[in-house]
Amino acid sequence: MQAATIENVSVDRRTEVSSIPYHQLDPLQDARWDRLLENHPRASVFHSAPWLNALVRTYGYRPLVYTTSAPGRELENGLVFCEVNSWLTGRRLVSLPFSDHCEPLLERSGNARSYFAGLAQNFDRESWRYVEIRPLWPIEPLNRNLQPSAEYAFHQIDLRQDLDSIFASFHKNSIQRKIRRAEREKLTYQEGNSPDLLNAFFRLLVMTRRRHRVPPPPRVWFQNLSASFGDRMKLRIASQNGRAVAAMLTLRFKDTLIYKYGASDARFNNLGGMHLLYWRAIQDAKSLGLKILDLGRSDASQDGLITFKNRWGAVESKIRYFRFSPHGNTKHIFDSASTSWKMRIAQEIFSYTPPIALSALGRLLYKHVG
């Protein structure tokens, strides 16, 4: 893709922002992006080419990066987005769809102000409704056009201790006893990314999403993750007498193991299948010399899930997403799902929808959610 230059202009008259040239590049075609990720301390799996490639192949989004680094020069910074073009939810830039977090890779956090000023003049030309960023680290609202849009709890486990110390940090009754219960029940453990493991994982995921009254992501999403990440994606399955009772999908990037999806058959939750999978994932990460287990985000209303993650000795922090629009139009119909009466009715219907039909709904809806 030929670099496009954007002249930075201020969107807030109270703030003077100098004119800086911004350039646009395709992160899947420009090798400089991979080199920036390799060297930047805040790069994550969600910035990576395999993740972006899976988003493109599954949902048809267009990835792009804005940077102040001129063509032909090594990248010093970059904000990566996907352009979501939906007749249902509008045309917008998101950094990034279906990603728990995606830190702006800047030299200094204060530079975010000028980046959004530079994007402002593209709004009318591109017909974007808004731009959304999902920073892992806190930023201050830059002006009246950049407003918080959502807040989540975020958990990470520090893996730099030895395994015995990590195990000792787990809650004795809720975690340690469950792991030992799974071992007493002789649950079997499998890992890999074979079609059989994907079948077991997806069956449990549909079952779990139905309990939570939401459709699952399309099956092809997980196939594309497997194709993009190779052995850096693992499906982990716990079974009893040959029947899968719990499943987990993890991704690996640099020194971090990322827990991305989990699912279970609720009839067997008392056996400790999910606890066994977490423990095996931690053991696997330690054997690979990894330093962090990223447990992902949790909705602020999910008290039970937040408590569960805390009991693994995880460090809890907050993630706040932001949306920016010079026109103040930052909503789409899937926002505020917990308070919308239409969404509550839809969720009630989802809870009674047969698994095959629920999967079909996921294939239809997910590309619009982003």
KEKOL-186095 format. One record per residue: residue in one letter; y, x, z of N, C-alpha, C in turn. Coordinates in pm, whole numbers, plus 50000, padded with zeros to 5 digits. Atoms other than C-alpha are relative to their C-alpha. Example, Ala and Ser with C-alpha at 12.3 -4.5 7.8 and 13.67 -1.06 7.14 Angstrom:
a498815008950000495505123050780501205009050000s498814991849994498945136750714501094992350073
***
This chain:
m498805008550000500005000050000501245008850000q498754992550003503425013549912500854996450121a499215002449879505615017650218501224991749969a498805008350014508304991350259500985003850109t498984995849904511555000850429500754987850050i499265010849937513234977250674501155006150076e498854994949923516724984250799500114992150129n499945006049868516964977351170501394994350025v498735006449965519654952451266499864993150133s500045006249868520554938551605499884984949986v500125014549996519484902851685500714994350121d499305004549882521444901052008501365006750000r498664994150013525224906151981500415007850124r499664992749879525304918452338499395013950000t500724987350003523044947652241500255006949868e499784992350121523984974351992498755008249971v501164992450042521014988451804500335006849870s499624992550118521555015951552499074996849884s500785002750120520345012651197498965010949981i501114990750012516915028951166499084995049890p500935004650103514605028050863498604997950056y501375002949960511255011550928499134999149876h500914999450113508225015650705498744992150034q501185008249984505194993850653498825006949933l501194993950058501665006550594498784991550031d501285006849981498114993650565499115009250085p500774990949914496125008050860498575002449954l501364997950051492835003950673499985009149878q499924991450118494065024750378500705013350027d499214988149969496335050550542499335008050111a500744991749904494415078750715500865004350118r499134996049889497475086450931499824991050122w500185009349888496735055651143498855004750091d501124995049918493345069051257500395012550077r499594987849931494925102351341500944996950117l499145004049890497605085251552499154994750117l500855005649895494895066151743499245011050074e500764989249938492945097951806500855007450104n499134992049914495955114351972500824991950101h499135008049913497775085152137499244995650124p500745003249877496795080052505499824985150024r500105014449977497315042252487499324992549887a500765006550106495285035452175498724994050059s501195007049951492445010752234499124995849884v500925004750102489504996052051500664989649910f499375010750078491764967651936500985005349895h499214993750105493914991951736499125005449888s500864991950085490885006951564499664993549868a500375004950133489855003851201498794990750003p501135009549998486454987951284500404986150047w499555013149952488154959951482500854993149894l499165005850104490774954451212499174995749880n500865003250114488104955150942499224987150025a500735012349968486094928151121500924987849995l499045011050010489224906351151500274996249855v499735002650142489934910050779498814993449934r501195005150067486354903550669499654985950046t500375013249947485914873250895501044989449970y498955010250003489274855850883501005001649886g499094998150113491094870350582501415003750038y498674996049958494074882350787500425012849927r499464987850059496344909150641500515009350109p499514990849897496764939750869501165008249949l498884991450036500004959450869500545006950123v499394992249892501744985751079501455002549964y498614996050015505474990651127500205013050076t499774986949941506575026251199501345005649955t498784993150042509695047751191499665012849924s500424987750069507655076451041500004997849849a499875001550145508465081250674498675002749929p501204997050079505745081350405499855015149980g500264985950017504095115250381500125008250127r499884993149873504875124450742498974994350098e500945004949899502455121851035500664988950082l499475011249923502845089551233500315004450143e499604997649862504735092851558499924987350083n500015012849930504575055851647499484989349905g500435011050085503385022351520499704987450079l500415013149950503054985151594499104993849895v500965005750094499964970051434499954984950019f500045014550000499844933251341498944995149901c500665007450107497754908551151500894988149966e499255011650046499514882650942499064988149991v500805012349999498034848351017500744989749918n499365009550091498764823750739499184987250001s500795012149977497544789450848500824987649971w499345012950024498404754850721500034991650127l500115008049879497454741951067500925005050111t499254994349888499234765751307501195008449956g498814993050047501834782351086499745014449962r500054986150048502534816650940500695008850105r499454992049891503074844051199499355013850001l500564986849976502494880251297499475000450143v500614999249867500134886251589499425014050019s500484986649969499324919351756499154999750128l500795003450120496414912551747499174987750032p500845011849975494344880751701498705003650071f501284998849929491344877051937499865013150075s499994987349929492344909252112500584997850139d499525002049863492734910252491501355006650022h498754992649987495544935552461500165009049878c499734991050112497194957152195501365006550025e498784993249957499724981852328500835004749880p499144993550100502734990552106499935015250018l500174985549991502145027352028501335006749967l498654994850016505675040152081500155012850081e499704988149921507175072552207500494996150140r499475004949874508995052952479499974984949997s500115014549995508575017152596501304993249960g498715006050035512305010652546500204998449851n499855000950144511875015452172499594986449944a500425013250049510344980752148501204991449960r498805007850033513884966352142500385001849852s499574997750137514734982751812498944995649899y501045004950091511354974151659500194985249969f499855014450024511934937051708501304996749930a498775001850076515474939951587499745002549852g500314996850139514094955651271499184989249931l500815010750059511594927351220500804987249976a499295012850001514214900251265500414995649860q499485004150130515614901050913498894995949904n501125004150084512134895250770499584985550024f500515013249963511694861350937500164989649890d499775010450099513294839150679499305003149869r500654996250125511944858850384498494997750005e501455001249987508364858050517499574986450054s500285013249943508604823150671499095000750122w500764998949875507124835351001500574990250102r499555008349888507254811551295500375008850119y499724990849891507124840051545499185012749982v500784987749986505874875051621499495000550143e500574999149866503504879351916499495014150026i500574987249958502714911552103499244997950130r500865001249884500054916552369499905013650070p500014986649939501024948252560499115000450124l500824998049880498664961952820500865003750119w499114995549894501504977253019501264991350002p498845009049991504514957253148501195004949918i498724997150063507674955652941501004989550048e498955009449962510974939253022500414991949877p499465007750112512184910252803501235007049944l498964991950062514494926552553501274992049971n498855008550024516774897452470499514985650003r500335014149986516834859552461498954995449899n500955004150102514604858552151498585004950027l501334995249964511664876852312499664994550137q500295007149877510084854852576498505000950033p501425000349961506834855852779499334987349950s500725011550053504214832952626498714997050075a501245002249925501114837652845499815011650096e500294989549903499874857253146498544999150039y501414999349968496354868453230499755010550108a500504989449914494494888053493499185009649914f500714989750077493034920753363499295009250098h500814992049908490264941553520499395012149930q500684987950045488974976953476499255006250117i500774992649901486304996553662500135014949969d499914985550013486905033653718498595005850011l501364994750005483685051453619499925014850034r500014985549977484665086553726499275004050128q500824997149884482765083754055498535001049959d501444999850029479015089754078499454985850012l500585013550005476685059854031499784994150138d500225005349865475815056754400501314994850060s498705004449946479515054354492500464987349929i499625012150074480125028754216499204988150053f500835011049949477185007554337500454995850139a499575003249864478425009854697501304992150002s498735007450005481794995454586499814985349965f500265013950036480144963054471499894991450127h500165009549890480254932354695498524998850035k501424999149962477014933554897499234987349969n500735012550019476064896854885500054994949857s499825006250132477494886054550499515008849885i500334991050112476714916854339498755008350029q501154991349974474314941654502498714992050014r501225008049981471834914754611499554993549870k500375006150128471954898354267499325010149908i500644989750082471144931154093498575002350048r501344997849945468184936454327499104987949974r500785012150031467094900254270499495000849856a500414998850140467024906253894498865010249985e501064989950006464914937253949498714994750060r501215005949940462494918354178499354989849906e500515010050093462184890753920499425006349874k500514992650114461254917953670500554994949866l499355003550126463774906353412499955012149907t500044989150097463404927053097501375001849936y498704996550057466344944552934499805005949861q500004994550135466934951052564501455002549957e498674997450054469894966052382499885004549856g499964996250140470894972552022500894990449923n499245009750080472404952751734499144994449887s500935005450099469344939751551500244985149977p499875014550024469254904851391499354991550109d500665007849894466794893151661500874999350125l499125000249884469144903551939501244991649975l498845008450033472064887151758499634985250009n500455013949988470044854851734499984995550145a500095003449858469374855452109501404998950062f498625000149948473004863752189500744987549956f499205011050052474464836951964499494986650055r500535012449941472124809752097500594997950139l499455001249865473294817152451501514998049997l498555001650009476934819552342500374985549968v499735014150033476864784752183499774991350123m500325007649879475244771452500501135001550103t498964997449901477904787752719501324993749959r498735005950046480864777152505499964984750011r500115014549985479544741452509500254996050145r499735002849858479544742552890501485000750030h498564998249978483134754752876500864990949912r499355010350084483984727452622500925005949894v499294993950113485154750452343498975004449896p500934995150102483564759952009499835015250010p500174985550004482104794951968500675005949877p499584993450124483514820351725498894999149896p501045001050104481714819551390499015011650011r501054989849994478434838651374500355012249915v499674988950089479754859651086500945010050066w499134990849926482354874351324499175010950068f500844990349930479594891051524499235008749902q500644991950105477804902051209500965010649948n499004990550050481024918451091500345010650106l499824990049894481564935151430498875010249996s501154991050007478074949651403500105009349880a499884991850121478664961651047501125010350013s498844991249989482024977051138499815010950105f500114990649890481124993751468498695007850001g501274993149997477505003451406499475001050142d500594998549867475925017951721501035000350111r498975001249897479295016151900500164985650049m500135013649947478594978751941498584998250049k501335002849947475704968652163499914985650048l500395012749941474134935252232499005003250110r500864997449883472534935752577499414986750044i500695012649974469934909252656499105001750121a500935000849888468174900552984499094988049976s500975010550031464984880052947499024998250114q501105002849908462374863353163498844994349919n501195004250073458894860153016500294997849851g499715000550143460274866452667501134990749961r498895009250030463084840652693501315006350044a498694994449966466654853852679500754990750094v499305008249901468574841852984501455004350019a498624995249990471754863152969500245010149890a499674991150111473584882652701501425005250016m498694993549991476534906152670500225008049872l499624991750114478394922652381501045010150049t499054989549963480114956152445500355008449878l499524990950103482134979452225500385013250067r499664986849946482785016552271501115006149917f498884993350066486025034652192500505011250089k499574988349925486925069852303499305000550135d500664998649869486315071752681499814986650071t500035013449941486105033852735498864991649942l500945010450041483335007952725500684986650023i499285012849994484724973252653499004988650005y500765012649993483004941552773500824989549925k499235009550080484014915852512499484985850008y500565013649994481624886152527498794999950093g501175002149916479114872952778499544985649989a500555013450011476814842952777498724999250082s501225001549920473954828552980499484985749990d500635012949983471534800053023500154996450147a499645003149862472864783253338498794996550085r501205003649923469374771653439499375012250068f500614987949946468464808053511501025009350065n498964991349945471734821153656499645005650137n500364995249867470174824254001499145012649996l500854988250013467944852353867500815012949992g499164988150004470894876053833500015007249866g500054993750132470594882253458501325006649961m498714994150037474324887953401500315012150088h499784988749910474504910753705499215012249953l500804989050052471694931653562500665006149877l499364995050121473544934453229501245008250032y498834992249959476764945953396499565013750053w500464987549939474854972153595499435009449895r500554991550105472964984753290501125005349910a498854995450080476254986453095500725011550071i499364989349923477775007453375499155012749995q500894988450007474745030453379500065006649863d499924995050137474915033853001501315007649979a498694993650015478635042053013500025013550072k500054987549926478045068653278499185010549925s500834990450072475265084653072500715005649878l499234995650116477705087152779501265007750039g498824992849953480385103352994501284992149989l498795008350011482795073852965500684998750136k499215000049877485555069453222500434986150046i499465013349967486515032553210499074989249945l500615012350050484774998953183501084989349999d498975010250021487284973853043499314986550006l500615013149983486284939253170500804988949934g499265009850077488944921752965500884991050084r499035009049938491334893753043499304987650056s500455012949945490854861853247501214991050009d498915009549982493004830653238500394999350147a499525000449862495144827953548499344988750080s500625011449933493414794753625498525002150030q501444997549983489914810353622499755007850130d500124993449870489764818053994498605005650022g501374995549979485974820753996499705012749923l500254988150083485884846053711500775012050055i499194989249944488694866653865499345005550127t500694995749879486854867554199498745007949965f501214993250043483634877454021500305014449957k499664986650047485314907053852500495008950114n499544992249885487024917954174498835005150083r501144996349917483644919154346499195011549940w500624988250059482544946454104500805012750032g499164988649967485164969454255501025003049892a499044998050109487414964753952501434999650052v498575000349970491154971153966500644988849919e499365011550065493104939453888501475002949971s498594999350035496424939453705500344987549919k499555011550078498434914753498500345004449858i499584998250139498854912453123500914988349966r499075010650043501824893352987500255001549852y499735000250144502084883752620501444995249977f498645003850036505444879352446500044994849857r499735004950136506594859652145501495001449971f498644997450044509704867051946500304991649877s499515007150117511614844551710501504998150012p498565002449995515304843851622500344985249998h499765014450010514864806251575499424992350119g500545006649881513074798851904498784991549976n501155008450035510064783051728498725007950024t501134991349965507134799551909498764992550045k501165007749955504604771651967499114996649881h500885006550097501524760751779499084990350074i500665011549939499194731651843498905003650098f501044996249906496574751452034500565006050128d499394995249878499054763352296499854989650111s500055008749882498864749252649498834990349994a501195008550016495344736752590499644992850129s500415006149873494824729852960500884988250038t499085010749962497824706252978500194989649891s499845009550109497714689352639498944989050009w500975010849991496104654952657499114999649877k500824999650120494944658952299498905010450012m501014989749984493184691352384498974996050105r500965004549899491604675752694499004990349939i500925009250068490164648052478499065007849909a500834991950090488944673752224498935007450080q500964992649920487284694152500498894990850053e501025009549956485504663152628499014997349886i500895002050116484154657352277499135012249978f500774987650020483114693952248498815000750096s501074998949900481024690652566498774991849962y501135008350044478834664352394499595002849857t500294997050140478804679652046498725008249989p501234992250019475364691951928500325014449962p499714985850025475134730251903500315003249854i499764996950142474944730751521501394995449959a498675005250035478044708951488501105008050070l499014992149929479874729251754500245013349931s499864987650075479184761251561500814997949873a499255003050122480504744751244501494998350031l498605001449961483724735451428500645013650024g499494986549979484104771651534500345006849869r499744994050131483844782951171501274994549938l498825006350058486584758351075501295003550074l498784999349919489014763651364500485014050032y499594987149943488994800051469501025007449917k499044992650082490864814051172501424994950016h498675005649979493774790751258500575003550138v499554997749862493914800351628500685013650012g499464986550003494444837951594500665004450127
***
